[in-house]
Each structure stands twice: as structure tokens, then as C-alpha cells.
């Protein structure tokens, strides 16, 4: 039994995929991996992947991680957060290619991590996951935005 565990531990790096943050396309590559193969190392614990079986639905990081740049997205619109506990929080939506980036700045004047951010392709996100992202970001549960066109306009 110990030999099997040792073999699995030795083979794990060959079976997994870890983002190379030095590459400009790291996020696009991450979004095309199988969920079970993605390995986020301990220093990157502020990041997570939302999955629907083997498919990546969304990536969650922070507003200071340059996610719009990583998918070549440009600002589409901004709005005040609908979350009552988030005083003066701002939600900004970026669109690039088939990607949407949402940054939910909880402290726009802070010089540290200011809040969560999500990257996704709307066509790959289940309605329940999209609703959860919208609520967590401070956009409210409706209208449910499941297409690129829905994200382009406020």
C-alpha cells in the first residue's frame, strides 16, 4: 500500500497542471484545462477554480492580480455594489474575446488586495454558479447574465 501511495506522489506532477504566472497566457491556458488536473500551489491559495465536472466554469482571484490584463479584457462598465455591508464598494466588469472579468472592489482606496475577482466564459457557467458569482460580486441575482451580450451592457 505504501508503495502505491509513493508512486502516486511521484507521478502527481506529471498528471497535474500548475499555472506558470510568468506566461502572459497563463489564465487562458488554465481555463482550458481539466479541473481535476489543475494544481494551485500553497502560495497561490487566494486563487481557486470553480468546476462543473471536468470543465472549468470560473476562476476566482483578487482584484490586484491583473486578471483583465491576463485575458486582454477592457472595461465595459462599473456600478456601485448592491451589497448593503459594502460601503462604497465598486463592481467593474471587463470584457475581452469570450471572457468576462468581474472585479468587486470592497475598498477602492486601499493599497492592498481590495476584493475578489472572477474570470469566466458565460457559456461555460451554470445558472446557479452565475447567480452565486453575481451575488458575491454585489451585482444582485437578477438579471441573470448568461451571455456575452448581457455582460457588455449595464
PAKOLLO-675918 format. One line per 5 residues: their letters; for each residue x, y, z of N, C-alpha, C. Coordinates in nm, 3 decimals, m for minus. Example, Ala and Ser with C-alpha at 12.3 -4.5 7.8 and 13.67 -1.06 7.14 Angstrom:
REM residues 2
as> 1.319/m0.569/0.780/1.230/m0.450/0.780/1.320/m0.330/0.780 | 1.285/m0.225/0.708/1.367/m0.106/0.714/1.290/0.003/0.787
***
This chain:
REM residues 154
xxxxx> 0.082/m0.119/0.000/0.000/0.000/0.000/0.086/0.126/0.000 | 0.192/0.128/0.081/0.281/0.243/0.086/0.350/0.265/m0.047 | 0.381/0.158/m0.115/0.447/0.170/m0.246/0.354/0.238/m0.347 | 0.226/0.206/m0.341/0.129/0.270/m0.431/0.116/0.420/m0.403 | 0.109/0.454/m0.274/0.099/0.595/m0.236/0.224/0.670/m0.281
xxxxx> 0.340/0.609/m0.261/0.465/0.672/m0.303/0.469/0.691/m0.454 | 0.420/0.593/m0.529/0.416/0.603/m0.674/0.322/0.714/m0.719 | 0.207/0.723/m0.655/0.112/0.830/m0.689/0.173/0.966/m0.660 | 0.239/0.981/m0.547/0.304/1.108/m0.512/0.410/1.145/m0.614 | 0.485/1.046/m0.662/0.588/1.073/m0.762/0.528/1.109/m0.898
xxxxx> 0.415/1.048/m0.932/0.352/1.073/m1.063/0.262/1.196/m1.064 | 0.223/1.246/m0.947/0.131/1.359/m0.941/0.175/1.479/m1.024 | 0.301/1.520/m1.018/0.341/1.634/m1.102/0.323/1.609/m1.251 | 0.332/1.484/m1.295/0.314/1.453/m1.436/0.167/1.454/m1.476 | 0.077/1.432/m1.380/m0.065/1.425/m1.407/m0.136/1.558/m1.382
xxxxx> m0.065/1.654/m1.324/m0.130/1.779/m1.290/m0.073/1.895/m1.372 | m0.146/2.004/m1.370/m0.107/2.124/m1.442/m0.106/2.240/m1.343 | 0.006/2.311/m1.336/0.019/2.426/m1.247/0.039/2.550/m1.331 | m0.035/2.658/m1.303/m0.019/2.780/m1.383/0.124/2.835/m1.374 | 0.176/2.878/m1.487/0.305/2.946/m1.492/0.275/3.094/m1.502
xxxxx> 0.280/3.164/m1.389/0.241/3.304/m1.384/0.337/3.395/m1.459 | 0.448/3.342/m1.507/0.541/3.421/m1.588/0.496/3.428/m1.734 | 0.403/3.344/m1.771/0.350/3.345/m1.908/0.232/3.441/m1.916 | 0.224/3.517/m2.023/0.113/3.612/m2.037/m0.021/3.542/m2.061 | m0.018/3.419/m2.107/m0.142/3.346/m2.136/m0.178/3.244/m2.028
xxxxx> m0.124/3.259/m1.907/m0.147/3.159/m1.802/m0.295/3.139/m1.772 | m0.372/3.246/m1.771/m0.514/3.234/m1.735/m0.595/3.170/m1.847 | m0.566/3.205/m1.970/m0.636/3.143/m2.083/m0.605/2.993/m2.084 | m0.480/2.956/m2.059/m0.443/2.815/m2.055/m0.511/2.744/m1.939 | m0.520/2.810/m1.823/m0.586/2.749/m1.707/m0.732/2.717/m1.739
xxxxx> m0.800/2.810/m1.805/m0.942/2.793/m1.835/m0.969/2.678/m1.932 | m0.867/2.630/m2.001/m0.886/2.520/m2.096/m0.843/2.384/m2.039 | m0.796/2.382/m1.916/m0.752/2.257/m1.853/m0.871/2.181/m1.795 | m0.850/2.052/m1.772/m0.949/1.974/m1.698/m0.935/2.010/m1.550 | m1.047/2.030/m1.484/m1.044/2.072/m1.344/m0.960/1.980/m1.256
xxxxx> m0.973/1.851/m1.278/m0.901/1.756/m1.193/m0.750/1.763/m1.209 | m0.702/1.823/m1.318/m0.558/1.830/m1.339/m0.495/1.958/m1.285 | m0.575/2.058/m1.252/m0.521/2.187/m1.208/m0.476/2.178/m1.063 | m0.353/2.222/m1.041/m0.297/2.222/m0.905/m0.253/2.365/m0.874 | m0.315/2.424/m0.773/m0.277/2.556/m0.726/m0.186/2.534/m0.606
xxxxx> m0.065/2.587/m0.612/0.033/2.565/m0.505/m0.003/2.650/m0.384 | 0.046/2.613/m0.265/0.006/2.682/m0.142/0.023/2.834/m0.144 | 0.123/2.887/m0.210/0.142/3.032/m0.210/0.034/3.103/m0.290 | m0.041/3.030/m0.368/m0.146/3.089/m0.451/m0.285/3.060/m0.394 | m0.294/3.042/m0.264/m0.420/3.000/m0.203/m0.531/3.103/m0.215
xxxxx> m0.502/3.225/m0.249/m0.606/3.323/m0.271/m0.679/3.299/m0.401 | m0.635/3.200/m0.475/m0.695/3.167/m0.604/m0.767/3.033/m0.594 | m0.875/3.021/m0.671/m0.946/2.894/m0.675/m1.014/2.878/m0.810 | m1.052/2.755/m0.838/m1.117/2.722/m0.965/m1.254/2.664/m0.933 | m1.358/2.716/m0.998/m1.493/2.662/m0.985/m1.514/2.565/m1.101
xxxxx> m1.563/2.446/m1.069/m1.572/2.341/m1.170/m1.713/2.288/m1.187 | m1.740/2.242/m1.308/m1.862/2.168/m1.340/m1.814/2.036/m1.398 | m1.796/1.937/m1.312/m1.734/1.812/m1.357/m1.591/1.841/m1.399 | m1.551/1.797/m1.519/m1.413/1.820/m1.562/m1.389/1.961/m1.617 | m1.495/2.036/m1.644/m1.484/2.166/m1.709/m1.466/2.279/m1.608
xxxxx> m1.375/2.372/m1.639/m1.359/2.492/m1.558/m1.475/2.585/m1.587 | m1.548/2.622/m1.484/m1.656/2.720/m1.500/m1.601/2.861/m1.483 | m1.524/2.881/m1.377/m1.473/3.015/m1.348/m1.346/3.005/m1.265 | m1.271/3.112/m1.268/m1.150/3.126/m1.186/m1.177/3.241/m1.091 | m1.139/3.224/m0.964/m1.155/3.330/m0.865/m1.018/3.370/m0.813
xxxxx> m0.991/3.499/m0.816/m0.866/3.554/m0.766/m0.894/3.682/m0.690 | m0.800/3.776/m0.699/m0.819/3.904/m0.631/m0.815/4.017/m0.732 | m0.866/4.132/m0.691/m0.869/4.248/m0.780/m0.729/4.298/m0.814 | m0.631/4.262/m0.734/m0.495/4.311/m0.759/m0.411/4.213/m0.841 | m0.471/4.110/m0.895/m0.393/4.009/m0.966/m0.384/4.033/m1.116
xxxxx> m0.436/4.143/m1.167/m0.423/4.175/m1.309/m0.501/4.084/m1.401 | m0.614/4.033/m1.356/m0.691/3.938/m1.436/m0.742/3.998/m1.568 | m0.788/4.123/m1.571/m0.831/4.178/m1.702/m0.717/4.177/m1.804 | m0.597/4.210/m1.760/m0.481/4.208/m1.849/m0.451/4.066/m1.898 | m0.467/3.968/m1.809/m0.434/3.829/m1.844/m0.521/3.773/m1.954
xxxxx> m0.643/3.826/m1.972/m0.731/3.779/m2.080/m0.756/3.889/m2.184 | m0.676/3.995/m2.176/m0.685/4.107/m2.271/m0.824/4.167/m2.277 | m0.882/4.190/m2.160/m1.017/4.246/m2.150/m1.011/4.396/m2.125 | m1.112/4.466/m2.171/m1.121/4.609/m2.148/m1.248/4.639/m2.068 | m1.244/4.750/m1.998/m1.355/4.789/m1.911/m1.482/4.811/m1.992
xxxxx> m1.589/4.744/m1.950/m1.719/4.762/m2.014/m1.806/4.859/m1.934 | m1.808/4.843/m1.800/m1.887/4.931/m1.715/m1.854/4.908/m1.568 | m1.895/5.003/m1.486/m1.881/4.995/m1.340/m2.012/5.035/m1.275 | m2.032/4.987/m1.151/m2.153/5.020/m1.075/m2.120/5.011/m0.926 | m2.201/5.077/m0.845/m2.188/5.060/m0.701/m2.240/4.923/m0.663
xxxxx> m2.176/4.861/m0.566/m2.220/4.729/m0.518/m2.359/4.737/m0.458 | m2.437/4.632/m0.476/m2.570/4.622/m0.417/m2.565/4.559/m0.278 | m2.447/4.520/m0.235/m2.434/4.458/m0.103/m2.438/4.566/0.004 | m2.531/4.555/0.095/m2.550/4.659/0.198/m2.429/4.674/0.289 | m2.359/4.565/0.316/m2.245/4.572/0.408/m2.119/4.626/0.341
xxxxx> m2.124/4.652/0.211/m2.008/4.701/0.136/m2.023/4.850/0.109 | m1.984/4.930/0.204/m1.993/5.075/0.189/m1.901/5.122/0.076 | m1.957/5.189/m0.021/m1.883/5.249/m0.133/m1.805/5.147/m0.215 | m1.848/5.022/m0.213/m1.780/4.920/m0.294/m1.819/4.938/m0.441 | m1.724/4.912/m0.529/m1.744/4.929/m0.672/m1.724/4.797/m0.744
xxxxx> m1.815/4.766/m0.835/m1.804/4.646/m0.918/m1.771/4.692/m1.059 | m1.664/4.636/m1.116/m1.625/4.671/m1.253/m1.625/4.545/m1.337 | m1.685/4.556/m1.455/m1.694/4.444/m1.548/m1.606/4.474/m1.668 | m1.524/4.376/m1.706/m1.437/4.383/m1.823/m1.477/4.273/m1.919 | m1.466/4.299/m2.049/m1.498/4.200/m2.150/m1.382/4.194/m2.248
xxxxx> m1.342/4.073/m2.282/m1.236/4.053/m2.380/m1.252/3.919/m2.448 | m1.268/3.919/m2.581/m1.290/3.794/m2.653/m1.415/3.727/m2.601 | m1.402/3.602/m2.553/m1.517/3.532/m2.495/m1.509/3.525/m2.343 | m1.426/3.614/m2.283/m1.409/3.617/m2.139/m1.477/3.738/m2.077 | m1.527/3.718/m1.955/m1.577/3.827/m1.871/m1.494/3.825/m1.743
xxxxx> m1.456/3.944/m1.697/m1.387/3.959/m1.569/m1.472/4.051/m1.483 | m1.498/4.009/m1.360/m1.568/4.094/m1.264/m1.471/4.121/m1.149 | m1.452/4.248/m1.119/m1.373/4.286/m1.001/m1.467/4.356/m0.902 | m1.473/4.303/m0.781/m1.560/4.358/m0.676/m1.472/4.425/m0.572 | m1.441/4.551/m0.595/m1.354/4.625/m0.503/m1.432/4.662/m0.378
xxxxx> m1.390/4.607/m0.266/m1.458/4.636/m0.141/m1.398/4.758/m0.072 | m1.278/4.795/m0.112/m1.212/4.912/m0.055/m1.133/4.979/m0.167 | m1.198/5.060/m0.249/m1.130/5.122/m0.364/m1.008/5.206/m0.329 | m1.001/5.257/m0.206/m0.888/5.342/m0.168/m0.775/5.266/m0.098 | m0.796/5.139/m0.071/m0.691/5.060/m0.004/m0.578/5.029/m0.102
xxxxx> m0.461/5.010/m0.050/m0.344/4.983/m0.132/m0.306/4.835/m0.129 | m0.394/4.751/m0.079/m0.372/4.607/m0.070/m0.482/4.537/m0.147 | m0.492/4.406/m0.134/m0.600/4.334/m0.202/m0.732/4.400/m0.167 | m0.804/4.439/m0.268/m0.924/4.519/m0.245/m1.052/4.438/m0.255 | m1.044/4.314/m0.294/m1.165/4.232/m0.303/m1.149/4.119/m0.404
xxxxx> m1.254/4.040/m0.419/m1.248/3.925/m0.509/m1.269/3.964/m0.655 | m1.224/3.876/m0.742/m1.243/3.892/m0.887/m1.269/3.754/m0.946 | m1.347/3.752/m1.054/m1.381/3.627/m1.121/m1.353/3.641/m1.270 | m1.313/3.532/m1.333/m1.296/3.526/m1.479/m1.373/3.404/m1.527 | m1.449/3.421/m1.634/m1.526/3.309/m1.686/m1.569/3.336/m1.829
xxxxx> m1.609/3.228/m1.894/m1.676/3.235/m2.024/m1.823/3.207/m1.994 | m1.913/3.303/m2.017/m2.053/3.284/m1.977/m2.115/3.154/m2.027 | m2.079/3.111/m2.146/m2.140/2.988/m2.200/m2.096/2.863/m2.124 | m1.992/2.872/m2.040/m1.944/2.757/m1.964/m1.991/2.756/m1.819 | m2.073/2.854/m1.780/m2.112/2.868/m1.640/m2.259/2.829/m1.623
xxxxx> m2.284/2.740/m1.527/m2.421/2.700/m1.495/m2.495/2.820/m1.436 | m2.626/2.827/m1.456/m2.703/2.937/m1.399/m2.685/2.952/m1.247 | m2.680/2.842/m1.174/m2.664/2.851/m1.028/m2.529/2.912/m0.990 | m2.424/2.876/m1.064/m2.292/2.933/m1.038/m2.290/3.081/m1.074 | m2.352/3.117/m1.187/m2.356/3.257/m1.229/m2.429/3.341/m1.126
xxxxx> m2.540/3.290/m1.076/m2.616/3.362/m0.974/m2.530/3.384/m0.850 | m2.458/3.282/m0.807/m2.372/3.294/m0.689/m2.261/3.398/m0.713 | m2.199/3.396/m0.830/m2.094/3.495/m0.861/m2.153/3.636/m0.859 | m2.267/3.655/m0.923/m2.329/3.787/m0.928/m2.361/3.839/m0.788 | m2.414/3.753/m0.701/m2.448/3.794/m0.566/m2.322/3.825/m0.486
xxxxx> m2.220/3.737/m0.494/m2.096/3.760/m0.421/m2.026/3.888/m0.468 | m2.038/3.919/m0.596/m1.974/4.039/m0.651/m2.050/4.166/m0.616 | m2.175/4.153/m0.572/m2.255/4.270/m0.539/m2.339/4.320/m0.654 | m2.364/4.234/m0.752/m2.446/4.271/m0.867/m2.592/4.230/m0.852 | m2.623/4.152/m0.752/m2.760/4.104/m0.733/m2.787/3.981/m0.818
xxxxx> m2.890/3.903/m0.783/m2.917/3.778/m0.853/m2.985/3.794/m0.989 | m3.041/3.911/m1.014/m3.107/3.929/m1.144/m3.080/4.069/m1.195 | m3.075/4.086/m1.324/m3.100/3.982/m1.424/m2.982/3.885/m1.430 | m3.012/3.759/m1.451/m2.908/3.658/m1.464/m2.841/3.675/m1.600 | m2.710/3.696/m1.599/m2.635/3.727/m1.722/m2.562/3.601/m1.770
xxxxx> m2.618/3.536/m1.872/m2.563/3.410/m1.920/m2.499/3.421/m2.059 | m2.493/3.542/m2.115/m2.434/3.559/m2.249/m2.335/3.674/m2.247 | m2.250/3.680/m2.347/m2.155/3.791/m2.360/m2.229/3.922/m2.378 | m2.334/3.922/m2.458/m2.410/4.045/m2.481/m2.469/4.099/m2.351 | m2.513/4.010/m2.263/m2.570/4.054/m2.135/m2.464/4.123/m2.048
xxxx> m2.338/4.085/m2.062/m2.231/4.145/m1.983/m2.178/4.274/m2.045 | m2.195/4.293/m2.172/m2.142/4.412/m2.237/m2.214/4.540/m2.196 | m2.341/4.529/m2.161/m2.417/4.648/m2.124/m2.460/4.638/m1.978 | m2.470/4.752/m1.918/m2.508/4.756/m1.777/m2.655/4.741/m1.769
***
